[in-house]
Amino acid sequence: MTTVEPVSLGLPVPPARPLAVRRASRRIQVGRVPVGGDAPVSVQSMTTTVTADVGATLQQIAELTAAGCQIVRVACPSQDDADALPVIARKSQIPVIADIHFQPKYVFAAIDAGCAAVRVNPGNIRQFDDKVKEIAKAAAAAGTPIRIGVNAGSLDKRLLQKYGKATPEALVESALWEASLFEEHGFRDIKISVKHNDPVVMVNAYRQLAAQCDYPLHLGVTEAGPAFQGTIKSAVAFGALLAEGIGDTIRVSLSAPPVEEVKVGIQILQCLGLRPRRLEIVSCPSCGRAQVDVYKLAEEVTAGLEGMEVPLRVAVMGCVVNGPGEAREADLGVASGNGKGQIFVKGEVIKTVPESKIVETLIDEAMKLAERMEKDGARSGTPAVTVL
């Protein structure tokens, strides 16, 4: 008789192999964050404050940092904004990229300010090509990478005339043309983005770009829309590209507070196995079998555990069909019915509580598990799982 070792229930580990081999790209350094090569995919966002308001901008950067953002971009449309960059770059806890449009003089100001990188939009910077030699020289001397950010909404007029609209080919040609100008002056510390609001155009553009250069790529669906629509667009586009090994940094562009962008970006990477999972709530969609308010339970448990860093899987289930099985396979779970809930911890029922006590019981047990997992070193990754 064969002895079967017990299975350690809990959150599954990420896939042993990624969905695709990671595209081989040149590595650059954005402040303390490595980008490209075999570096992990980084999550980026952008402040919505007036950059000249140093206090408000640093406060928002702190909030983004706490949410897991790794690189932040700040707008620099005026001299007052440029004057604020040295303090912001120095006091920010994460690398700061200055976002430059229209005025090439602010590129030099951002480099002098000590920004970790500078994003330039060649399509709307006057006489940009004439300034490439000077920019390349200043950036190389300071060790400052340049992101060439091509957007469908501000594509060079020459390319619009050539292609008729912002096609994938037009976006790629714009980016590679600008990169070639920097290359002429020996500067290759470059990251590229080719953004479009249509995920299909965007995906095709990045596929073409990835095949034609080895620069690290920053993924983005520009003007993706309100939170729901933008999340769907970004998840579809990023999922397609990252599953093919394309992409080195991402920014989810939402008409929503930037912290929400970071949350979505992190979740996309976690779902693809490109980042260690943290808290995961498994909850049923509810149906006519449910005998408790699953929506309310799931929302309250999620709110009560917000910010938890350990890779804990919590199942909130509303009926007896799938509830016990899902709750048993999670680190912590509840199978609800008839106004009460069975609380599972690591596959075992530890108690049955009335519906009014489910949320507080789950949160209390989650805190106990989290403390135990932190002591075991689970914060830095997923818990060990034995697979039979």
C-alpha positions as a printed NumPy array, in Angstrom:
array([[  0.   ,   0.   ,   0.   ],
       [  1.386,   3.376,  -1.021],
       [  1.532,   6.033,   1.637],
       [  0.28 ,   9.375,   0.363],
       [  1.827,  12.438,   1.934],
       [ -0.691,  15.023,   3.169],
       [ -1.238,  18.021,   0.952],
       [ -0.405,  21.419,   2.451],
       [ -3.548,  23.321,   1.526],
       [ -3.404,  26.999,   0.686],
       [ -2.659,  29.433,  -2.087],
       [ -1.2  ,  27.73 ,  -5.175],
       [  2.308,  28.707,  -6.119],
       [  2.771,  30.607,  -9.391],
       [  3.244,  28.444, -12.485],
       [  6.599,  26.69 , -12.591],
       [  7.054,  28.145, -16.068],
       [  5.749,  31.469, -17.369],
       [  3.178,  31.49 , -20.135],
       [  5.956,  32.437, -22.558],
       [  9.683,  32.959, -22.53 ],
       [ 10.407,  36.534, -21.514],
       [ 11.496,  38.73 , -24.419],
       [ 15.217,  39.415, -24.25 ],
       [ 15.603,  43.156, -23.752],
       [ 18.365,  45.561, -22.863],
       [ 18.508,  46.387, -19.153],
       [ 18.413,  49.959, -17.898],
       [ 18.377,  51.349, -14.39 ],
       [ 15.589,  53.724, -13.329],
       [ 16.865,  54.928, -10.005],
       [ 16.98 ,  51.867,  -7.774],
       [ 14.656,  49.889, -10.032],
       [ 16.164,  47.675, -12.746],
       [ 14.089,  47.604, -15.923],
       [ 14.419,  45.093, -18.746],
       [ 16.616,  42.063, -19.032],
       [ 15.531,  39.522, -16.457],
       [ 14.298,  42.163, -13.982],
       [ 10.722,  41.697, -12.724],
       [  7.976,  43.666, -14.467],
       [  7.491,  46.918, -12.544],
       [  4.269,  48.795, -11.788],
       [  4.216,  52.498, -12.525],
       [  1.685,  55.289, -12.032],
       [  1.475,  59.056, -12.421],
       [  0.578,  61.766,  -9.943],
       [ -2.528,  63.879, -10.52 ],
       [ -1.372,  66.815,  -8.408],
       [  0.136,  70.03 ,  -9.689],
       [  3.813,  69.166,  -9.51 ],
       [  4.69 ,  72.673,  -8.29 ],
       [  2.69 ,  71.855,  -5.146],
       [  5.547,  69.899,  -3.62 ],
       [  3.717,  68.865,  -0.452],
       [  0.669,  67.505,  -2.258],
       [  2.803,  65.719,  -4.836],
       [  5.01 ,  64.051,  -2.25 ],
       [  1.927,  63.042,  -0.265],
       [  0.435,  61.352,  -3.304],
       [  3.748,  59.668,  -4.088],
       [  3.78 ,  58.33 ,  -0.524],
       [  0.278,  56.913,  -1.013],
       [  1.318,  55.298,  -4.285],
       [  4.415,  53.844,  -2.654],
       [  2.32 ,  52.347,   0.131],
       [  0.04 ,  50.767,  -2.495],
       [  3.002,  49.03 ,  -4.157],
       [  3.923,  51.472,  -6.922],
       [  7.582,  51.134,  -7.902],
       [  8.097,  54.061, -10.303],
       [  6.155,  57.324, -10.426],
       [  5.823,  59.895, -13.202],
       [  5.141,  63.584, -12.582],
       [  4.003,  66.169, -15.115],
       [  6.251,  69.107, -15.876],
       [  4.378,  71.585, -18.108],
       [  5.685,  74.804, -16.516],
       [  8.764,  76.417, -15.041],
       [  7.224,  76.227, -11.567],
       [  6.898,  72.467, -12.001],
       [ 10.48 ,  72.214, -13.2  ],
       [ 11.638,  74.201, -10.17 ],
       [  9.897,  71.694,  -7.886],
       [ 11.594,  68.628,  -9.383],
       [ 14.834,  68.669,  -7.319],
       [ 12.969,  68.453,  -4.   ],
       [ 10.497,  65.865,  -5.257],
       [ 13.206,  63.683,  -6.79 ],
       [ 15.256,  63.856,  -3.601],
       [ 12.43 ,  63.162,  -1.132],
       [ 10.432,  60.586,  -3.077],
       [ 10.751,  57.033,  -1.778],
       [ 10.527,  55.637,  -5.315],
       [ 12.183,  56.732,  -8.576],
       [ 10.633,  59.808, -10.189],
       [ 10.257,  60.199, -13.951],
       [  9.651,  63.7  , -15.289],
       [  7.01 ,  63.83 , -18.027],
       [  7.973,  66.424, -20.643],
       [  5.854,  67.849, -23.454],
       [  6.188,  70.9  , -25.705],
       [  9.304,  72.499, -24.153],
       [ 12.68 ,  70.752, -24.594],
       [ 14.234,  73.014, -21.96 ],
       [ 12.387,  71.079, -19.265],
       [ 14.185,  67.892, -20.328],
       [ 17.461,  69.474, -19.26 ],
       [ 15.849,  70.815, -16.079],
       [ 14.655,  67.308, -15.151],
       [ 18.094,  65.807, -15.766],
       [ 19.712,  68.534, -13.653],
       [ 17.096,  67.968, -10.928],
       [ 18.227,  64.372, -10.465],
       [ 15.108,  62.67 , -11.794],
       [ 15.536,  58.93 , -12.223],
       [ 14.439,  59.159, -15.873],
       [ 12.783,  61.53 , -18.311],
       [  9.821,  60.741, -20.538],
       [  9.717,  62.686, -23.809],
       [  6.92 ,  62.772, -26.357],
       [  8.633,  63.504, -29.694],
       [  5.33 ,  64.202, -31.431],
       [  4.621,  67.36 , -29.489],
       [  8.007,  68.774, -28.468],
       [  8.916,  71.624, -30.771],
       [ 12.152,  71.059, -32.708],
       [ 12.818,  67.95 , -30.619],
       [ 14.966,  66.215, -33.223],
       [ 17.313,  69.219, -33.281],
       [ 17.873,  68.841, -29.537],
       [ 18.604,  65.111, -29.453],
       [ 22.387,  65.534, -29.495],
       [ 22.313,  67.874, -26.494],
       [ 19.791,  65.734, -24.62 ],
       [ 21.796,  62.566, -25.252],
       [ 24.965,  64.234, -23.993],
       [ 23.312,  65.566, -20.812],
       [ 21.476,  62.311, -20.095],
       [ 24.593,  60.21 , -20.619],
       [ 26.639,  62.429, -18.309],
       [ 24.017,  62.177, -15.563],
       [ 23.213,  58.481, -16.134],
       [ 19.578,  59.369, -16.784],
       [ 17.525,  57.011, -18.996],
       [ 15.114,  58.448, -21.545],
       [ 11.675,  57.011, -22.244],
       [ 10.486,  57.691, -25.755],
       [  6.736,  57.831, -25.266],
       [  4.732,  57.8  , -28.482],
       [  0.99 ,  58.413, -28.117],
       [ -1.739,  57.978, -30.708],
       [ -3.215,  61.348, -29.75 ],
       [  0.001,  63.284, -30.33 ],
       [  1.636,  61.469, -33.206],
       [  4.007,  63.428, -35.416],
       [  2.055,  65.119, -38.214],
       [  4.395,  63.709, -40.847],
       [  3.45 ,  60.179, -39.836],
       [ -0.243,  61.009, -39.678],
       [ -0.014,  62.203, -43.26 ],
       [  1.878,  59.087, -44.292],
       [ -0.416,  56.515, -42.644],
       [ -3.68 ,  58.449, -42.448],
       [ -4.118,  57.712, -38.748],
       [ -2.284,  56.336, -35.744],
       [ -1.774,  52.77 , -36.984],
       [  0.536,  50.289, -35.255],
       [  3.049,  50.866, -38.039],
       [  2.938,  54.646, -37.537],
       [  3.477,  54.348, -33.771],
       [  6.393,  51.965, -34.206],
       [  8.024,  54.035, -36.94 ],
       [  7.852,  57.131, -34.743],
       [  9.444,  55.374, -31.771],
       [ 12.226,  53.706, -33.733],
       [ 13.024,  56.886, -35.632],
       [ 13.547,  58.798, -32.397],
       [ 15.568,  55.946, -30.91 ],
       [ 17.804,  55.96 , -33.987],
       [ 18.544,  59.652, -33.478],
       [ 19.771,  58.927, -29.949],
       [ 21.735,  55.949, -31.219],
       [ 23.581,  58.219, -33.646],
       [ 25.055,  59.933, -30.601],
       [ 25.89 ,  56.683, -28.811],
       [ 22.972,  56.867, -26.377],
       [ 21.046,  53.635, -25.826],
       [ 19.794,  54.007, -22.256],
       [ 16.259,  54.048, -23.625],
       [ 12.832,  52.653, -22.811],
       [  9.984,  52.871, -25.324],
       [  6.193,  53.032, -25.188],
       [  3.708,  53.131, -28.079],
       [  0.311,  53.798, -26.533],
       [ -3.134,  53.762, -28.08 ],
       [ -6.627,  53.814, -26.583],
       [ -7.656,  50.786, -28.649],
       [ -6.243,  47.594, -27.078],
       [ -6.104,  45.816, -30.459],
       [ -4.028,  48.574, -32.068],
       [ -1.889,  48.835, -28.955],
       [ -1.162,  45.086, -28.82 ],
       [ -0.242,  44.972, -32.496],
       [  2.037,  47.986, -32.11 ],
       [  3.954,  46.444, -29.216],
       [  4.273,  43.121, -31.015],
       [  5.837,  44.869, -34.   ],
       [  8.067,  46.985, -31.788],
       [  9.244,  43.982, -29.77 ],
       [ 10.275,  42.226, -32.972],
       [ 12.284,  45.197, -34.23 ],
       [ 14.349,  46.292, -31.229],
       [ 15.765,  45.104, -27.925],
       [ 14.844,  48.147, -25.852],
       [ 12.771,  47.586, -22.701],
       [  9.108,  48.372, -23.272],
       [  6.656,  50.263, -21.088],
       [  3.096,  48.996, -21.627],
       [  0.087,  51.263, -21.523],
       [ -3.392,  51.642, -22.979],
       [ -3.645,  55.42 , -23.05 ],
       [ -6.872,  57.15 , -22.028],
       [ -8.263,  53.731, -21.114],
       [-11.329,  55.296, -19.494],
       [-13.206,  55.121, -16.179],
       [-12.22 ,  52.487, -13.633],
       [-14.317,  49.577, -14.922],
       [-13.746,  50.093, -18.638],
       [-10.088,  51.011, -18.19 ],
       [ -9.434,  47.985, -16.034],
       [-10.91 ,  45.653, -18.646],
       [ -9.012,  47.286, -21.515],
       [ -5.717,  47.201, -19.631],
       [ -6.143,  43.646, -18.392],
       [ -6.923,  42.396, -21.905],
       [ -4.034,  44.235, -23.559],
       [ -1.433,  43.639, -20.85 ],
       [ -2.486,  40.026, -20.461],
       [ -2.027,  39.355, -24.17 ],
       [  1.423,  40.951, -24.294],
       [  2.797,  39.777, -20.947],
       [  1.632,  36.243, -21.754],
       [  3.904,  36.482, -24.819],
       [  6.824,  37.699, -22.717],
       [  6.491,  41.316, -23.921],
       [  6.654,  44.183, -21.418],
       [  9.024,  45.439, -18.734],
       [  7.015,  48.123, -16.944],
       [  3.259,  48.766, -16.943],
       [  0.965,  51.662, -16.173],
       [ -2.805,  51.211, -15.983],
       [ -4.267,  54.55 , -17.116],
       [ -7.613,  55.097, -15.367],
       [ -9.913,  58.052, -14.863],
       [ -9.659,  57.249, -11.18 ],
       [ -7.303,  57.945,  -8.254],
       [ -3.802,  56.741,  -9.178],
       [ -3.7  ,  54.301,  -6.258],
       [ -6.42 ,  52.369,  -8.082],
       [ -4.131,  52.123, -11.116],
       [ -1.488,  50.504,  -8.956],
       [ -3.921,  48.011,  -7.442],
       [ -5.09 ,  46.91 , -10.891],
       [ -1.54 ,  46.669, -12.213],
       [ -0.389,  44.544,  -9.313],
       [ -3.407,  42.259,  -9.664],
       [ -2.721,  41.759, -13.38 ],
       [  0.852,  40.704, -12.649],
       [ -0.243,  38.403,  -9.839],
       [ -2.847,  36.704, -12.021],
       [ -0.173,  36.   , -14.643],
       [  2.229,  34.583, -12.075],
       [  4.643,  37.48 , -12.661],
       [  4.524,  38.693,  -9.083],
       [  4.167,  36.794,  -5.796],
       [  0.557,  36.787,  -4.697],
       [ -0.607,  38.642,  -1.624],
       [ -4.099,  38.514,  -0.134],
       [ -6.627,  36.8  ,  -2.408],
       [-10.361,  36.73 ,  -1.769],
       [-12.212,  33.818,  -3.366],
       [-15.948,  34.448,  -3.297],
       [-18.881,  32.972,  -5.171],
       [-20.995,  35.068,  -7.547],
       [-24.102,  34.067,  -5.584],
       [-27.214,  32.423,  -6.988],
       [-30.643,  31.254,  -5.921],
       [-29.053,  28.669,  -3.608],
       [-27.335,  31.306,  -1.466],
       [-28.783,  31.659,   2.02 ],
       [-26.611,  34.588,   3.104],
       [-25.727,  37.958,   1.572],
       [-22.514,  36.901,  -0.186],
       [-21.903,  40.33 ,  -1.732],
       [-21.964,  42.044,   1.639],
       [-19.826,  39.378,   3.291],
       [-17.17 ,  39.512,   0.559],
       [-17.031,  43.327,   0.595],
       [-16.737,  43.511,   4.379],
       [-14.048,  40.828,   4.56 ],
       [-12.105,  42.522,   1.761],
       [-12.316,  45.89 ,   3.513],
       [-11.316,  44.377,   6.851],
       [ -8.21 ,  42.723,   5.4  ],
       [ -7.13 ,  45.553,   3.09 ],
       [ -3.398,  46.125,   3.148],
       [ -2.526,  42.603,   4.267],
       [  0.788,  41.643,   2.677],
       [  1.037,  37.908,   3.321],
       [ -0.102,  35.522,   0.555],
       [ -3.309,  34.481,   2.269],
       [ -6.22 ,  32.925,   0.39 ],
       [ -9.632,  33.564,   1.974],
       [-12.788,  31.899,   0.604],
       [-16.181,  33.515,   1.235],
       [-18.832,  31.088,   0.012],
       [-22.615,  31.279,   0.16 ],
       [-24.056,  27.787,  -0.239],
       [-23.488,  24.115,   0.43 ],
       [-22.728,  23.092,  -3.185],
       [-19.228,  24.496,  -3.707],
       [-18.841,  26.284,  -0.392],
       [-17.313,  23.55 ,   1.793],
       [-14.891,  22.451,  -0.949],
       [-13.651,  25.97 ,  -1.722],
       [-13.436,  26.908,   1.955],
       [-11.53 ,  23.71 ,   2.715],
       [ -8.944,  24.344,   0.   ],
       [ -8.222,  27.917,   1.055],
       [ -5.996,  28.999,   3.935],
       [ -9.12 ,  30.344,   5.578],
       [-12.743,  30.174,   4.541],
       [-16.409,  30.145,   5.38 ],
       [-19.166,  27.968,   3.982],
       [-22.437,  29.727,   4.752],
       [-26.044,  28.602,   4.975],
       [-29.165,  28.861,   7.117],
       [-27.971,  32.063,   8.756],
       [-24.669,  30.653,   9.959],
       [-21.223,  29.796,   8.693],
       [-18.691,  27.024,   9.109],
       [-15.209,  28.501,   9.545],
       [-12.381,  26.522,   7.947],
       [ -8.69 ,  27.01 ,   8.778],
       [ -6.226,  25.031,   6.677],
       [ -8.933,  22.605,   5.612],
       [-10.418,  21.914,   9.041],
       [-13.688,  23.217,  10.505],
       [-12.753,  25.041,  13.684],
       [-16.153,  26.517,  14.601],
       [-19.633,  27.409,  13.423],
       [-20.789,  30.973,  14.003],
       [-23.985,  32.953,  13.315],
       [-24.045,  35.059,  10.147],
       [-23.619,  38.239,  12.195],
       [-20.253,  36.932,  13.477],
       [-18.798,  35.615,  10.187],
       [-16.89 ,  38.737,   9.184],
       [-15.287,  39.448,  12.541],
       [-14.402,  35.768,  12.965],
       [-12.759,  35.578,   9.534],
       [-10.783,  38.768,  10.146],
       [ -9.646,  37.547,  13.573],
       [ -8.543,  34.17 ,  12.193],
       [ -6.869,  35.857,   9.206],
       [ -4.803,  38.017,  11.558],
       [ -3.693,  34.93 ,  13.479],
       [ -2.723,  33.148,  10.274],
       [ -0.921,  36.214,   8.947],
       [  1.123,  36.52 ,  12.116],
       [  2.052,  32.858,  11.899],
       [  2.954,  33.126,   8.21 ],
       [  5.082,  36.22 ,   8.782],
       [  7.042,  34.38 ,  11.433],
       [  7.59 ,  31.603,   8.914],
       [  8.865,  34.089,   6.345],
       [  5.847,  33.958,   4.051],
       [  5.748,  37.73 ,   3.489],
       [  8.314,  37.595,   0.717],
       [  6.494,  35.025,  -1.403],
       [  3.858,  32.357,  -1.578],
       [  3.588,  29.64 ,   1.079],
       [  5.004,  26.26 ,   0.277],
       [  2.522,  23.861,  -1.319],
       [  2.965,  20.138,  -1.733],
       [  1.484,  18.957,  -5.033],
       [  0.683,  15.277,  -5.484]])
